[in-house]
Amino acid sequence: MSESREAWWIVCLCAQWCKVCRGWRADFEALAAQQPQWRFAWVDIEDEEALVGDFDVETFPTLLLGRAGQLRYCAPIAPRPEALLRLAQGLLGPDAPAANEPEALALLQRIIASRG
């Protein structure tokens, strides 16, 4: 298995027009720099429409957490670094339960393949 498939990913689904997303991006990127054990990806759902496909994002920012073949979380999150860090620490480990959302898992796998 390649390194990108084994790595835990934290993906933020956002839109440039969203004021909350624009304000959150710098904190998200700072957290990514502080947490090298995880891979981070910022996905603008309009700029990367072909990648996102028919996946429906209802609230911004929405996060996907998981790795290839294992989705752990798909939902909106309060745009605060400490909230994301607590969530990731709790869900990105060997004993956390998987989320049963096939469309979200398929999107996560496409993102990993495109960023791998």
N, CA, C and O atoms as CSV, one atom per row, in Angstrom:
chain,resi,resn,atom,element,x,y,z
A,1,MET,N,N,0.843,-1.175,0.000
A,1,MET,CA,C,0.000,0.000,0.000
A,1,MET,C,C,0.890,1.241,0.000
A,1,MET,O,O,1.871,1.303,0.741
A,2,SER,N,N,0.551,2.227,-0.829
A,2,SER,CA,C,1.375,3.423,-0.915
A,2,SER,C,C,1.203,4.291,0.324
A,2,SER,O,O,0.242,4.140,1.077
A,3,GLU,N,N,2.147,5.197,0.520
A,3,GLU,CA,C,2.114,6.072,1.691
A,3,GLU,C,C,0.831,6.898,1.735
A,3,GLU,O,O,0.244,7.057,2.806
A,4,SER,N,N,0.381,7.432,0.586
A,4,SER,CA,C,-0.825,8.265,0.601
A,4,SER,C,C,-2.065,7.450,0.920
A,4,SER,O,O,-3.025,7.997,1.463
A,5,ARG,N,N,-2.081,6.153,0.601
A,5,ARG,CA,C,-3.234,5.304,0.913
A,5,ARG,C,C,-3.226,4.905,2.390
A,5,ARG,O,O,-4.289,4.667,2.962
A,6,GLU,N,N,-2.072,4.827,3.006
A,6,GLU,CA,C,-1.974,4.476,4.418
A,6,GLU,C,C,-2.191,5.676,5.328
A,6,GLU,O,O,-2.598,5.523,6.479
A,7,ALA,N,N,-1.921,6.861,4.813
A,7,ALA,CA,C,-2.007,8.077,5.624
A,7,ALA,C,C,-3.458,8.404,5.962
A,7,ALA,O,O,-4.374,8.111,5.194
A,8,TRP,N,N,-3.643,9.012,7.120
A,8,TRP,CA,C,-4.940,9.563,7.484
A,8,TRP,C,C,-5.064,10.935,6.837
A,8,TRP,O,O,-4.132,11.738,6.869
A,9,TRP,N,N,-6.215,11.190,6.255
A,9,TRP,CA,C,-6.468,12.435,5.544
A,9,TRP,C,C,-7.532,13.258,6.253
A,9,TRP,O,O,-8.496,12.723,6.800
A,10,ILE,N,N,-7.336,14.561,6.232
A,10,ILE,CA,C,-8.316,15.529,6.701
A,10,ILE,C,C,-8.587,16.444,5.515
A,10,ILE,O,O,-7.717,17.201,5.084
A,11,VAL,N,N,-9.800,16.361,5.000
A,11,VAL,CA,C,-10.169,17.087,3.790
A,11,VAL,C,C,-11.251,18.102,4.135
A,11,VAL,O,O,-12.275,17.757,4.726
A,12,CYS,N,N,-11.016,19.345,3.763
A,12,CYS,CA,C,-12.013,20.388,3.955
A,12,CYS,C,C,-12.671,20.670,2.611
A,12,CYS,O,O,-12.005,21.046,1.647
A,13,LEU,N,N,-13.983,20.482,2.561
A,13,LEU,CA,C,-14.777,20.815,1.381
A,13,LEU,C,C,-15.338,22.212,1.596
A,13,LEU,O,O,-16.013,22.471,2.592
A,14,CYS,N,N,-15.056,23.108,0.660
A,14,CYS,CA,C,-15.384,24.505,0.855
A,14,CYS,C,C,-15.769,25.140,-0.480
A,14,CYS,O,O,-15.812,24.476,-1.516
A,15,ALA,N,N,-16.047,26.440,-0.427
A,15,ALA,CA,C,-16.325,27.221,-1.631
A,15,ALA,C,C,-15.739,28.616,-1.436
A,15,ALA,O,O,-15.829,29.186,-0.349
A,16,GLN,N,N,-15.152,29.149,-2.471
A,16,GLN,CA,C,-14.507,30.455,-2.393
A,16,GLN,C,C,-15.492,31.551,-1.998
A,16,GLN,O,O,-15.115,32.498,-1.308
A,17,TRP,N,N,-16.737,31.437,-2.420
A,17,TRP,CA,C,-17.727,32.466,-2.107
A,17,TRP,C,C,-18.139,32.456,-0.631
A,17,TRP,O,O,-18.731,33.421,-0.148
A,18,CYS,N,N,-17.828,31.372,0.087
A,18,CYS,CA,C,-18.228,31.233,1.490
A,18,CYS,C,C,-17.283,32.036,2.387
A,18,CYS,O,O,-16.092,31.738,2.477
A,19,LYS,N,N,-17.826,33.043,3.039
A,19,LYS,CA,C,-17.022,33.898,3.916
A,19,LYS,C,C,-16.403,33.098,5.059
A,19,LYS,O,O,-15.253,33.338,5.425
A,20,VAL,N,N,-17.149,32.150,5.626
A,20,VAL,CA,C,-16.631,31.320,6.713
A,20,VAL,C,C,-15.432,30.508,6.232
A,20,VAL,O,O,-14.419,30.418,6.926
A,21,CYS,N,N,-15.548,29.916,5.041
A,21,CYS,CA,C,-14.434,29.117,4.493
A,21,CYS,C,C,-13.201,29.980,4.269
A,21,CYS,O,O,-12.089,29.581,4.614
A,22,ARG,N,N,-13.392,31.150,3.697
A,22,ARG,CA,C,-12.245,32.043,3.457
A,22,ARG,C,C,-11.544,32.384,4.766
A,22,ARG,O,O,-10.315,32.428,4.821
A,23,GLY,N,N,-12.321,32.623,5.819
A,23,GLY,CA,C,-11.727,32.933,7.120
A,23,GLY,C,C,-11.055,31.741,7.775
A,23,GLY,O,O,-10.116,31.913,8.552
A,24,TRP,N,N,-11.511,30.557,7.483
A,24,TRP,CA,C,-11.030,29.309,8.086
A,24,TRP,C,C,-9.767,28.785,7.418
A,24,TRP,O,O,-8.993,28.063,8.047
A,25,ARG,N,N,-9.547,29.131,6.174
A,25,ARG,CA,C,-8.453,28.519,5.410
A,25,ARG,C,C,-7.083,28.702,6.057
A,25,ARG,O,O,-6.314,27.743,6.128
A,26,ALA,N,N,-6.762,29.882,6.523
A,26,ALA,CA,C,-5.437,30.115,7.123
A,26,ALA,C,C,-5.234,29.240,8.362
A,26,ALA,O,O,-4.153,28.683,8.554
A,27,ASP,N,N,-6.260,29.114,9.197
A,27,ASP,CA,C,-6.158,28.249,10.379
A,27,ASP,C,C,-6.014,26.783,9.979
A,27,ASP,O,O,-5.241,26.042,10.585
A,28,PHE,N,N,-6.756,26.373,8.964
A,28,PHE,CA,C,-6.680,24.993,8.475
A,28,PHE,C,C,-5.270,24.683,7.976
A,28,PHE,O,O,-4.708,23.634,8.290
A,29,GLU,N,N,-4.712,25.595,7.203
A,29,GLU,CA,C,-3.359,25.398,6.677
A,29,GLU,C,C,-2.312,25.446,7.785
A,29,GLU,O,O,-1.327,24.710,7.727
A,30,ALA,N,N,-2.503,26.291,8.786
A,30,ALA,CA,C,-1.571,26.336,9.921
A,30,ALA,C,C,-1.612,25.022,10.694
A,30,ALA,O,O,-0.571,24.506,11.099
A,31,LEU,N,N,-2.807,24.482,10.898
A,31,LEU,CA,C,-2.939,23.198,11.580
A,31,LEU,C,C,-2.264,22.096,10.767
A,31,LEU,O,O,-1.618,21.214,11.332
A,32,ALA,N,N,-2.410,22.145,9.458
A,32,ALA,CA,C,-1.751,21.159,8.588
A,32,ALA,C,C,-0.232,21.206,8.778
A,32,ALA,O,O,0.417,20.161,8.824
A,33,ALA,N,N,0.325,22.388,8.887
A,33,ALA,CA,C,1.774,22.526,9.073
A,33,ALA,C,C,2.213,21.996,10.436
A,33,ALA,O,O,3.339,21.519,10.579
A,34,GLN,N,N,1.336,22.075,11.438
A,34,GLN,CA,C,1.662,21.635,12.796
A,34,GLN,C,C,1.444,20.138,13.013
A,34,GLN,O,O,1.914,19.586,14.008
A,35,GLN,N,N,0.745,19.482,12.106
A,35,GLN,CA,C,0.374,18.074,12.289
A,35,GLN,C,C,0.845,17.233,11.092
A,35,GLN,O,O,0.015,16.755,10.317
A,36,PRO,N,N,2.143,17.049,10.932
A,36,PRO,CA,C,2.652,16.349,9.745
A,36,PRO,C,C,2.293,14.857,9.698
A,36,PRO,O,O,2.495,14.215,8.667
A,37,GLN,N,N,1.771,14.302,10.781
A,37,GLN,CA,C,1.391,12.893,10.774
A,37,GLN,C,C,0.127,12.644,9.951
A,37,GLN,O,O,-0.178,11.499,9.620
A,38,TRP,N,N,-0.618,13.715,9.615
A,38,TRP,CA,C,-1.821,13.604,8.808
A,38,TRP,C,C,-1.636,14.370,7.509
A,38,TRP,O,O,-0.852,15.316,7.440
A,39,ARG,N,N,-2.357,13.957,6.487
A,39,ARG,CA,C,-2.368,14.677,5.207
A,39,ARG,C,C,-3.604,15.563,5.189
A,39,ARG,O,O,-4.685,15.125,5.583
A,40,PHE,N,N,-3.459,16.788,4.741
A,40,PHE,CA,C,-4.552,17.744,4.675
A,40,PHE,C,C,-4.803,18.129,3.227
A,40,PHE,O,O,-3.867,18.222,2.433
A,41,ALA,N,N,-6.059,18.352,2.883
A,41,ALA,CA,C,-6.409,18.811,1.543
A,41,ALA,C,C,-7.551,19.812,1.646
A,41,ALA,O,O,-8.522,19.601,2.373
A,42,TRP,N,N,-7.415,20.884,0.917
A,42,TRP,CA,C,-8.437,21.917,0.811
A,42,TRP,C,C,-9.054,21.746,-0.567
A,42,TRP,O,O,-8.352,21.857,-1.572
A,43,VAL,N,N,-10.350,21.480,-0.634
A,43,VAL,CA,C,-11.018,21.218,-1.904
A,43,VAL,C,C,-12.149,22.220,-2.080
A,43,VAL,O,O,-13.157,22.173,-1.375
A,44,ASP,N,N,-11.962,23.134,-3.040
A,44,ASP,CA,C,-13.036,24.059,-3.396
A,44,ASP,C,C,-13.978,23.294,-4.320
A,44,ASP,O,O,-13.590,22.896,-5.419
A,45,ILE,N,N,-15.201,23.092,-3.880
A,45,ILE,CA,C,-16.111,22.207,-4.615
A,45,ILE,C,C,-16.507,22.762,-5.980
A,45,ILE,O,O,-16.957,22.010,-6.845
A,46,GLU,N,N,-16.344,24.066,-6.182
A,46,GLU,CA,C,-16.642,24.637,-7.493
A,46,GLU,C,C,-15.429,24.595,-8.410
A,46,GLU,O,O,-15.560,24.287,-9.595
A,47,ASP,N,N,-14.257,24.898,-7.882
A,47,ASP,CA,C,-13.035,24.829,-8.691
A,47,ASP,C,C,-12.704,23.397,-9.079
A,47,ASP,O,O,-12.108,23.156,-10.129
A,48,GLU,N,N,-13.086,22.452,-8.238
A,48,GLU,CA,C,-12.782,21.039,-8.485
A,48,GLU,C,C,-14.075,20.235,-8.661
A,48,GLU,O,O,-14.224,19.138,-8.123
A,49,GLU,N,N,-14.984,20.800,-9.416
A,49,GLU,CA,C,-16.296,20.197,-9.628
A,49,GLU,C,C,-16.203,18.803,-10.234
A,49,GLU,O,O,-16.978,17.921,-9.864
A,50,ALA,N,N,-15.271,18.588,-11.154
A,50,ALA,CA,C,-15.131,17.259,-11.768
A,50,ALA,C,C,-14.717,16.217,-10.726
A,50,ALA,O,O,-15.159,15.070,-10.791
A,51,LEU,N,N,-13.892,16.597,-9.791
A,51,LEU,CA,C,-13.456,15.689,-8.726
A,51,LEU,C,C,-14.595,15.409,-7.747
A,51,LEU,O,O,-14.808,14.263,-7.351
A,52,VAL,N,N,-15.316,16.443,-7.362
A,52,VAL,CA,C,-16.378,16.319,-6.370
A,52,VAL,C,C,-17.590,15.587,-6.939
A,52,VAL,O,O,-18.268,14.846,-6.227
A,53,GLY,N,N,-17.857,15.799,-8.227
A,53,GLY,CA,C,-18.970,15.109,-8.871
A,53,GLY,C,C,-20.307,15.495,-8.270
A,53,GLY,O,O,-20.564,16.673,-8.020
A,54,ASP,N,N,-21.159,14.509,-8.039
A,54,ASP,CA,C,-22.512,14.741,-7.537
A,54,ASP,C,C,-22.593,14.791,-6.016
A,54,ASP,O,O,-23.690,14.869,-5.463
A,55,PHE,N,N,-21.463,14.746,-5.336
A,55,PHE,CA,C,-21.490,14.774,-3.878
A,55,PHE,C,C,-22.105,16.096,-3.422
A,55,PHE,O,O,-21.690,17.163,-3.874
A,56,ASP,N,N,-23.084,16.029,-2.537
A,56,ASP,CA,C,-23.833,17.199,-2.103
A,56,ASP,C,C,-23.283,17.735,-0.785
A,56,ASP,O,O,-23.351,17.064,0.245
A,57,VAL,N,N,-22.744,18.940,-0.826
A,57,VAL,CA,C,-22.281,19.620,0.386
A,57,VAL,C,C,-23.356,20.631,0.761
A,57,VAL,O,O,-23.624,21.571,0.014
A,58,GLU,N,N,-23.965,20.431,1.918
A,58,GLU,CA,C,-25.056,21.297,2.344
A,58,GLU,C,C,-24.598,22.449,3.223
A,58,GLU,O,O,-25.208,23.518,3.205
A,59,THR,N,N,-23.524,22.247,3.997
A,59,THR,CA,C,-23.043,23.257,4.936
A,59,THR,C,C,-21.527,23.350,4.830
A,59,THR,O,O,-20.837,22.339,4.699
A,60,PHE,N,N,-21.021,24.570,4.889
A,60,PHE,CA,C,-19.584,24.802,4.820
A,60,PHE,C,C,-19.066,25.277,6.172
A,60,PHE,O,O,-19.785,25.965,6.895
A,61,PRO,N,N,-17.838,24.925,6.525
A,61,PRO,CA,C,-17.018,23.898,5.894
A,61,PRO,C,C,-17.473,22.494,6.305
A,61,PRO,O,O,-17.938,22.275,7.424
A,62,THR,N,N,-17.327,21.567,5.382
A,62,THR,CA,C,-17.600,20.162,5.646
A,62,THR,C,C,-16.279,19.420,5.605
A,62,THR,O,O,-15.439,19.682,4.745
A,63,LEU,N,N,-16.095,18.490,6.540
A,63,LEU,CA,C,-14.852,17.728,6.610
A,63,LEU,C,C,-15.080,16.270,6.268
A,63,LEU,O,O,-16.121,15.689,6.577
A,64,LEU,N,N,-14.077,15.694,5.622
A,64,LEU,CA,C,-13.956,14.250,5.448
A,64,LEU,C,C,-12.700,13.849,6.206
A,64,LEU,O,O,-11.645,14.457,6.028
A,65,LEU,N,N,-12.807,12.838,7.043
A,65,LEU,CA,C,-11.648,12.297,7.742
A,65,LEU,C,C,-11.603,10.804,7.466
A,65,LEU,O,O,-12.616,10.112,7.573
A,66,GLY,N,N,-10.431,10.316,7.113
A,66,GLY,CA,C,-10.278,8.894,6.870
A,66,GLY,C,C,-9.025,8.613,6.083
A,66,GLY,O,O,-8.116,9.438,5.996
A,67,ARG,N,N,-9.001,7.436,5.515
A,67,ARG,CA,C,-7.924,7.057,4.602
A,67,ARG,C,C,-8.535,6.137,3.565
A,67,ARG,O,O,-9.710,5.780,3.656
A,68,ALA,N,N,-7.748,5.756,2.591
A,68,ALA,CA,C,-8.282,4.941,1.504
A,68,ALA,C,C,-8.988,3.720,2.080
A,68,ALA,O,O,-8.388,2.934,2.814
A,69,GLY,N,N,-10.251,3.568,1.749
A,69,GLY,CA,C,-11.018,2.423,2.200
A,69,GLY,C,C,-11.631,2.564,3.574
A,69,GLY,O,O,-12.345,1.666,4.021
A,70,GLN,N,N,-11.366,3.693,4.272
A,70,GLN,CA,C,-11.869,3.871,5.637
A,70,GLN,C,C,-12.306,5.311,5.873
A,70,GLN,O,O,-11.471,6.189,6.090
A,71,LEU,N,N,-13.589,5.551,5.832
A,71,LEU,CA,C,-14.116,6.864,6.172
A,71,LEU,C,C,-14.458,6.869,7.653
A,71,LEU,O,O,-15.102,5.945,8.150
A,72,ARG,N,N,-14.026,7.907,8.356
A,72,ARG,CA,C,-14.320,8.022,9.781
A,72,ARG,C,C,-15.305,9.144,10.083
A,72,ARG,O,O,-16.005,9.091,11.094
A,73,TYR,N,N,-15.373,10.171,9.212
A,73,TYR,CA,C,-16.215,11.321,9.514
A,73,TYR,C,C,-16.532,12.058,8.233
A,73,TYR,O,O,-15.666,12.239,7.377
A,74,CYS,N,N,-17.776,12.481,8.103
A,74,CYS,CA,C,-18.197,13.354,7.008
A,74,CYS,C,C,-19.330,14.218,7.520
A,74,CYS,O,O,-20.471,13.765,7.611
A,75,ALA,N,N,-19.020,15.462,7.855
A,75,ALA,CA,C,-20.032,16.379,8.372
A,75,ALA,C,C,-19.426,17.778,8.478
A,75,ALA,O,O,-18.209,17.948,8.403
A,76,PRO,N,N,-20.280,18.761,8.650
A,76,PRO,CA,C,-19.768,20.118,8.905
A,76,PRO,C,C,-19.057,20.168,10.251
A,76,PRO,O,O,-19.265,19.321,11.120
A,77,ILE,N,N,-18.223,21.171,10.395
A,77,ILE,CA,C,-17.506,21.376,11.657
A,77,ILE,C,C,-17.403,22.870,11.913
A,77,ILE,O,O,-17.326,23.670,10.981
A,78,ALA,N,N,-17.402,23.233,13.181
A,78,ALA,CA,C,-17.140,24.627,13.540
A,78,ALA,C,C,-15.712,24.949,13.109
A,78,ALA,O,O,-14.797,24.179,13.402
A,79,PRO,N,N,-15.506,26.050,12.431
A,79,PRO,CA,C,-14.172,26.372,11.911
A,79,PRO,C,C,-13.227,26.882,12.992
A,79,PRO,O,O,-12.871,28.060,13.029
A,80,ARG,N,N,-12.832,25.966,13.867
A,80,ARG,CA,C,-11.888,26.274,14.940
A,80,ARG,C,C,-10.831,25.185,14.973
A,80,ARG,O,O,-11.170,24.002,15.006
A,81,PRO,N,N,-9.570,25.553,14.965
A,81,PRO,CA,C,-8.499,24.552,14.962
A,81,PRO,C,C,-8.597,23.556,16.109
A,81,PRO,O,O,-8.366,22.364,15.910
A,82,GLU,N,N,-8.939,24.030,17.315
A,82,GLU,CA,C,-8.999,23.123,18.460
A,82,GLU,C,C,-10.117,22.090,18.294
A,82,GLU,O,O,-9.974,20.950,18.737
A,83,ALA,N,N,-11.211,22.473,17.669
A,83,ALA,CA,C,-12.301,21.526,17.421
A,83,ALA,C,C,-11.866,20.459,16.419
A,83,ALA,O,O,-12.150,19.276,16.603
A,84,LEU,N,N,-11.182,20.877,15.369
A,84,LEU,CA,C,-10.699,19.919,14.369
A,84,LEU,C,C,-9.647,18.996,14.978
A,84,LEU,O,O,-9.659,17.794,14.716
A,85,LEU,N,N,-8.755,19.532,15.773
A,85,LEU,CA,C,-7.703,18.726,16.383
A,85,LEU,C,C,-8.306,17.667,17.311
A,85,LEU,O,O,-7.898,16.506,17.262
A,86,ARG,N,N,-9.263,18.045,18.148
A,86,ARG,CA,C,-9.918,17.080,19.042
A,86,ARG,C,C,-10.633,15.996,18.248
A,86,ARG,O,O,-10.548,14.814,18.580
A,87,LEU,N,N,-11.338,16.406,17.198
A,87,LEU,CA,C,-12.059,15.451,16.362
A,87,LEU,C,C,-11.089,14.466,15.718
A,87,LEU,O,O,-11.310,13.256,15.758
A,88,ALA,N,N,-10.027,14.977,15.132
A,88,ALA,CA,C,-9.055,14.110,14.458
A,88,ALA,C,C,-8.370,13.172,15.445
A,88,ALA,O,O,-8.195,11.990,15.148
A,89,GLN,N,N,-7.987,13.671,16.596
A,89,GLN,CA,C,-7.334,12.814,17.587
A,89,GLN,C,C,-8.242,11.680,18.026
A,89,GLN,O,O,-7.771,10.577,18.307
A,90,GLY,N,N,-9.537,11.941,18.089
A,90,GLY,CA,C,-10.480,10.914,18.504
A,90,GLY,C,C,-10.847,9.921,17.419
A,90,GLY,O,O,-11.161,8.767,17.712
A,91,LEU,N,N,-10.810,10.358,16.172
A,91,LEU,CA,C,-11.306,9.512,15.085
A,91,LEU,C,C,-10.239,8.881,14.197
A,91,LEU,O,O,-10.528,7.930,13.470
A,92,LEU,N,N,-9.024,9.390,14.244
A,92,LEU,CA,C,-8.009,8.875,13.339
A,92,LEU,C,C,-7.050,7.944,14.058
A,92,LEU,O,O,-5.841,8.173,14.094
A,93,GLY,N,N,-7.602,6.916,14.615
A,93,GLY,CA,C,-6.819,5.907,15.296
A,93,GLY,C,C,-7.372,4.531,14.981
A,93,GLY,O,O,-8.402,4.411,14.318
A,94,PRO,N,N,-6.708,3.511,15.442
A,94,PRO,CA,C,-7.077,2.151,15.046
A,94,PRO,C,C,-8.421,1.666,15.559
A,94,PRO,O,O,-9.013,0.773,14.953
A,95,ASP,N,N,-8.921,2.217,16.645
A,95,ASP,CA,C,-10.134,1.690,17.257
A,95,ASP,C,C,-11.386,2.514,17.009
A,95,ASP,O,O,-12.458,2.154,17.495
A,96,ALA,N,N,-11.281,3.602,16.272
A,96,ALA,CA,C,-12.452,4.444,16.018
A,96,ALA,C,C,-13.376,3.756,15.010
A,96,ALA,O,O,-12.915,3.039,14.122
A,97,PRO,N,N,-14.666,3.979,15.155
A,97,PRO,CA,C,-15.619,3.335,14.245
A,97,PRO,C,C,-15.602,3.984,12.862
A,97,PRO,O,O,-15.295,5.166,12.712
A,98,ALA,N,N,-15.934,3.188,11.875
A,98,ALA,CA,C,-16.042,3.685,10.504
A,98,ALA,C,C,-17.395,4.353,10.323
A,98,ALA,O,O,-18.371,3.991,10.980
A,99,ALA,N,N,-17.445,5.323,9.436
A,99,ALA,CA,C,-18.707,5.967,9.060
A,99,ALA,C,C,-19.263,5.219,7.851
A,99,ALA,O,O,-18.509,4.842,6.954
A,100,ASN,N,N,-20.536,5.010,7.827
A,100,ASN,CA,C,-21.169,4.275,6.734
A,100,ASN,C,C,-21.807,5.262,5.761
A,100,ASN,O,O,-23.020,5.470,5.773
A,101,GLU,N,N,-20.974,5.862,4.923
A,101,GLU,CA,C,-21.433,6.826,3.931
A,101,GLU,C,C,-20.692,6.543,2.625
A,101,GLU,O,O,-19.640,7.131,2.376
A,102,PRO,N,N,-21.226,5.653,1.792
A,102,PRO,CA,C,-20.515,5.226,0.578
A,102,PRO,C,C,-20.134,6.364,-0.365
A,102,PRO,O,O,-19.047,6.339,-0.943
A,103,GLU,N,N,-21.012,7.370,-0.536
A,103,GLU,CA,C,-20.671,8.466,-1.453
A,103,GLU,C,C,-19.508,9.295,-0.918
A,103,GLU,O,O,-18.643,9.727,-1.679
A,104,ALA,N,N,-19.493,9.513,0.391
A,104,ALA,CA,C,-18.403,10.270,1.003
A,104,ALA,C,C,-17.091,9.491,0.923
A,104,ALA,O,O,-16.036,10.074,0.673
A,105,LEU,N,N,-17.152,8.183,1.132
A,105,LEU,CA,C,-15.949,7.357,1.007
A,105,LEU,C,C,-15.429,7.392,-0.421
A,105,LEU,O,O,-14.222,7.494,-0.638
A,106,ALA,N,N,-16.322,7.308,-1.392
A,106,ALA,CA,C,-15.900,7.365,-2.801
A,106,ALA,C,C,-15.232,8.703,-3.109
A,106,ALA,O,O,-14.228,8.740,-3.820
A,107,LEU,N,N,-15.777,9.803,-2.583
A,107,LEU,CA,C,-15.159,11.112,-2.786
A,107,LEU,C,C,-13.790,11.163,-2.122
A,107,LEU,O,O,-12.829,11.637,-2.729
A,108,LEU,N,N,-13.686,10.687,-0.897
A,108,LEU,CA,C,-12.395,10.667,-0.205
A,108,LEU,C,C,-11.366,9.895,-1.027
A,108,LEU,O,O,-10.223,10.334,-1.160
A,109,GLN,N,N,-11.756,8.772,-1.569
A,109,GLN,CA,C,-10.821,7.974,-2.370
A,109,GLN,C,C,-10.403,8.713,-3.640
A,109,GLN,O,O,-9.246,8.621,-4.050
A,110,ARG,N,N,-11.322,9.441,-4.266
A,110,ARG,CA,C,-10.954,10.231,-5.456
A,110,ARG,C,C,-9.977,11.339,-5.082
A,110,ARG,O,O,-9.028,11.610,-5.818
A,111,ILE,N,N,-10.208,11.974,-3.945
A,111,ILE,CA,C,-9.309,13.053,-3.506
A,111,ILE,C,C,-7.920,12.499,-3.210
A,111,ILE,O,O,-6.918,13.082,-3.623
A,112,ILE,N,N,-7.854,11.393,-2.507
A,112,ILE,CA,C,-6.559,10.766,-2.213
A,112,ILE,C,C,-5.833,10.410,-3.498
A,112,ILE,O,O,-4.633,10.655,-3.626
A,113,ALA,N,N,-6.549,9.837,-4.443
A,113,ALA,CA,C,-5.924,9.467,-5.719
A,113,ALA,C,C,-5.425,10.691,-6.471
A,113,ALA,O,O,-4.386,10.631,-7.129
A,114,SER,N,N,-6.155,11.806,-6.382
A,114,SER,CA,C,-5.749,13.011,-7.112
A,114,SER,C,C,-4.605,13.754,-6.431
A,114,SER,O,O,-3.852,14.474,-7.086
A,115,ARG,N,N,-4.473,13.579,-5.114
A,115,ARG,CA,C,-3.446,14.305,-4.360
A,115,ARG,C,C,-2.249,13.405,-4.004
A,115,ARG,O,O,-1.168,13.885,-3.665
A,116,GLY,N,N,-2.478,12.091,-4.093
A,116,GLY,CA,C,-1.518,11.075,-3.683
A,116,GLY,C,C,-0.107,11.420,-3.863
A,116,GLY,O,O,0.770,10.619,-3.542
